[in-house]
Amino acid sequence: AQYHRAAHALRSRKLDKLYEACRY
């Protein structure tokens, strides 16, 4: 989920963290 993190980080770092937690 590297590309996902980069895309989310650019838009919202908070959402990126939430998505990572959901994925795991």
mmCIF file as gemmi writes it, N, C-alpha and C atoms, coordinates in Angstrom:
data_model
loop_
_atom_site.group_PDB
_atom_site.id
_atom_site.type_symbol
_atom_site.label_atom_id
_atom_site.label_alt_id
_atom_site.label_comp_id
_atom_site.label_asym_id
_atom_site.label_entity_id
_atom_site.label_seq_id
_atom_site.pdbx_PDB_ins_code
_atom_site.Cartn_x
_atom_site.Cartn_y
_atom_site.Cartn_z
_atom_site.occupancy
_atom_site.B_iso_or_equiv
_atom_site.pdbx_formal_charge
_atom_site.auth_seq_id
_atom_site.auth_asym_id
_atom_site.pdbx_PDB_model_num
ATOM 1 N N . ALA Axp A 1 ? 0.844 -1.214 0 1 0 ? 1 A 1
ATOM 2 C CA . ALA Axp A 1 ? 0 0 0 1 0 ? 1 A 1
ATOM 3 C C . ALA Axp A 1 ? 0.871 1.253 0 1 0 ? 1 A 1
ATOM 4 N N . GLN Axp A 2 ? 1.877 1.235 -0.815 1 0 ? 2 A 1
ATOM 5 C CA . GLN Axp A 2 ? 2.768 2.425 -0.883 1 0 ? 2 A 1
ATOM 6 C C . GLN Axp A 2 ? 2.137 3.505 -1.75 1 0 ? 2 A 1
ATOM 7 N N . TYR Axp A 3 ? 1.675 3.131 -2.927 1 0 ? 3 A 1
ATOM 8 C CA . TYR Axp A 3 ? 1.057 4.132 -3.811 1 0 ? 3 A 1
ATOM 9 C C . TYR Axp A 3 ? -0.182 4.728 -3.138 1 0 ? 3 A 1
ATOM 10 N N . HIS Axp A 4 ? -0.905 3.902 -2.407 1 0 ? 4 A 1
ATOM 11 C CA . HIS Axp A 4 ? -2.099 4.393 -1.714 1 0 ? 4 A 1
ATOM 12 C C . HIS Axp A 4 ? -1.706 5.441 -0.681 1 0 ? 4 A 1
ATOM 13 N N . ARG Axp A 5 ? -0.632 5.131 0.061 1 0 ? 5 A 1
ATOM 14 C CA . ARG Axp A 5 ? -0.194 6.064 1.118 1 0 ? 5 A 1
ATOM 15 C C . ARG Axp A 5 ? 0.194 7.41 0.499 1 0 ? 5 A 1
ATOM 16 N N . ALA Axp A 6 ? 0.906 7.376 -0.598 1 0 ? 6 A 1
ATOM 17 C CA . ALA Axp A 6 ? 1.348 8.627 -1.232 1 0 ? 6 A 1
ATOM 18 C C . ALA Axp A 6 ? 0.129 9.435 -1.687 1 0 ? 6 A 1
ATOM 19 N N . ALA Axp A 7 ? -0.804 8.783 -2.321 1 0 ? 7 A 1
ATOM 20 C CA . ALA Axp A 7 ? -1.993 9.489 -2.823 1 0 ? 7 A 1
ATOM 21 C C . ALA Axp A 7 ? -2.798 10.066 -1.663 1 0 ? 7 A 1
ATOM 22 N N . HIS Axp A 8 ? -2.971 9.266 -0.625 1 0 ? 8 A 1
ATOM 23 C CA . HIS Axp A 8 ? -3.743 9.756 0.522 1 0 ? 8 A 1
ATOM 24 C C . HIS Axp A 8 ? -2.977 10.837 1.279 1 0 ? 8 A 1
ATOM 25 N N . ALA Axp A 9 ? -1.685 10.647 1.423 1 0 ? 9 A 1
ATOM 26 C CA . ALA Axp A 9 ? -0.875 11.628 2.159 1 0 ? 9 A 1
ATOM 27 C C . ALA Axp A 9 ? -1 12.995 1.485 1 0 ? 9 A 1
ATOM 28 N N . LEU Axp A 10 ? -1.017 13.009 0.173 1 0 ? 10 A 1
ATOM 29 C CA . LEU Axp A 10 ? -1.116 14.286 -0.542 1 0 ? 10 A 1
ATOM 30 C C . LEU Axp A 10 ? -2.463 14.953 -0.239 1 0 ? 10 A 1
ATOM 31 N N . ARG Axp A 11 ? -3.515 14.139 -0.136 1 0 ? 11 A 1
ATOM 32 C CA . ARG Axp A 11 ? -4.85 14.703 0.113 1 0 ? 11 A 1
ATOM 33 C C . ARG Axp A 11 ? -5.094 14.858 1.616 1 0 ? 11 A 1
ATOM 34 N N . SER Axp A 12 ? -4.927 13.79 2.334 1 0 ? 12 A 1
ATOM 35 C CA . SER Axp A 12 ? -5.188 13.85 3.794 1 0 ? 12 A 1
ATOM 36 C C . SER Axp A 12 ? -4.396 12.77 4.51 1 0 ? 12 A 1
ATOM 37 N N . ARG Axp A 13 ? -3.439 13.196 5.304 1 0 ? 13 A 1
ATOM 38 C CA . ARG Axp A 13 ? -2.599 12.212 6.011 1 0 ? 13 A 1
ATOM 39 C C . ARG Axp A 13 ? -3.443 11.462 7.049 1 0 ? 13 A 1
ATOM 40 N N . LYS Axp A 14 ? -4.412 12.122 7.597 1 0 ? 14 A 1
ATOM 41 C CA . LYS Axp A 14 ? -5.256 11.467 8.62 1 0 ? 14 A 1
ATOM 42 C C . LYS Axp A 14 ? -6.015 10.292 7.989 1 0 ? 14 A 1
ATOM 43 N N . LEU Axp A 15 ? -6.576 10.531 6.829 1 0 ? 15 A 1
ATOM 44 C CA . LEU Axp A 15 ? -7.338 9.464 6.15 1 0 ? 15 A 1
ATOM 45 C C . LEU Axp A 15 ? -6.41 8.301 5.829 1 0 ? 15 A 1
ATOM 46 N N . ASP Axp A 16 ? -5.206 8.617 5.435 1 0 ? 16 A 1
ATOM 47 C CA . ASP Axp A 16 ? -4.223 7.582 5.091 1 0 ? 16 A 1
ATOM 48 C C . ASP Axp A 16 ? -4.015 6.654 6.285 1 0 ? 16 A 1
ATOM 49 N N . LYS Axp A 17 ? -3.903 7.243 7.45 1 0 ? 17 A 1
ATOM 50 C CA . LYS Axp A 17 ? -3.668 6.42 8.661 1 0 ? 17 A 1
ATOM 51 C C . LYS Axp A 17 ? -4.89 5.544 8.924 1 0 ? 17 A 1
ATOM 52 N N . LEU Axp A 18 ? -6.066 6.123 8.748 1 0 ? 18 A 1
ATOM 53 C CA . LEU Axp A 18 ? -7.289 5.35 8.996 1 0 ? 18 A 1
ATOM 54 C C . LEU Axp A 18 ? -7.383 4.186 8.007 1 0 ? 18 A 1
ATOM 55 N N . TYR Axp A 19 ? -7.05 4.45 6.763 1 0 ? 19 A 1
ATOM 56 C CA . TYR Axp A 19 ? -7.11 3.397 5.744 1 0 ? 19 A 1
ATOM 57 C C . TYR Axp A 19 ? -6.129 2.276 6.069 1 0 ? 19 A 1
ATOM 58 N N . GLU Axp A 20 ? -4.946 2.653 6.518 1 0 ? 20 A 1
ATOM 59 C CA . GLU Axp A 20 ? -3.924 1.638 6.849 1 0 ? 20 A 1
ATOM 60 C C . GLU Axp A 20 ? -4.43 0.744 7.972 1 0 ? 20 A 1
ATOM 61 N N . ALA Axp A 21 ? -5.047 1.348 8.971 1 0 ? 21 A 1
ATOM 62 C CA . ALA Axp A 21 ? -5.554 0.573 10.115 1 0 ? 21 A 1
ATOM 63 C C . ALA Axp A 21 ? -6.661 -0.375 9.638 1 0 ? 21 A 1
ATOM 64 N N . CYS Axp A 22 ? -7.487 0.104 8.734 1 0 ? 22 A 1
ATOM 65 C CA . CYS Axp A 22 ? -8.584 -0.744 8.232 1 0 ? 22 A 1
ATOM 66 C C . CYS Axp A 22 ? -8.023 -1.915 7.43 1 0 ? 22 A 1
ATOM 67 N N . ARG Axp A 23 ? -7.027 -1.629 6.624 1 0 ? 23 A 1
ATOM 68 C CA . ARG Axp A 23 ? -6.434 -2.686 5.784 1 0 ? 23 A 1
ATOM 69 C C . ARG Axp A 23 ? -5.82 -3.774 6.661 1 0 ? 23 A 1
ATOM 70 N N . TYR Axp A 24 ? -5.173 -3.386 7.71 1 0 ? 24 A 1
ATOM 71 C CA . TYR Axp A 24 ? -4.489 -4.399 8.537 1 0 ? 24 A 1
ATOM 72 C C . TYR Axp A 24 ? -5.523 -5.111 9.379 1 0 ? 24 A 1
